[in-house]
């Protein structure tokens, strides 16, 4: 079983790209992880937001298997300490599922169909962050969670 991260858009900022690569490498020391980036549908007028969200939602849903445990990153989701997230991670990885898949929406969030498919929602903060920064923060917390579970000094 592996961890998967499905996110919208691409990373344009070099510092986020470097950080993402760093933490992907760090997490892979502990557990297999796959990152899937989906190209966000172009949006013109504000009336196209709903159409774009639906199209993007369809792209996300195509990446999901019924055997996946889907965790939506959403500011309305459950907030946790790093220690609680480590315990959350341990419990999810013990489930008989194909993968634990974290979904990060784009600038406009995610479609209702994706929300409905999610098994649970997790919040990194009540604040809103760009999706690429959320991906970096999630990767760092995954790494921190694994170091907590293995008793390493990274988490103090």
Secondary structure, DSSP 8 states (H G I E B T S, - for coil): -EEEEEEES----HHHHHHHHHHHHHHHTTS-EEEEEE------SGGGHHHHHHHHHHHHHHT--TTEEEEEEEEEEEE--HHHHHHHHHHHHTSSSSEEEEEE-BTTB--HHHHHH-SEEEES-SS---HHHHHHHHHHHHHHHHHHHTT-TT--
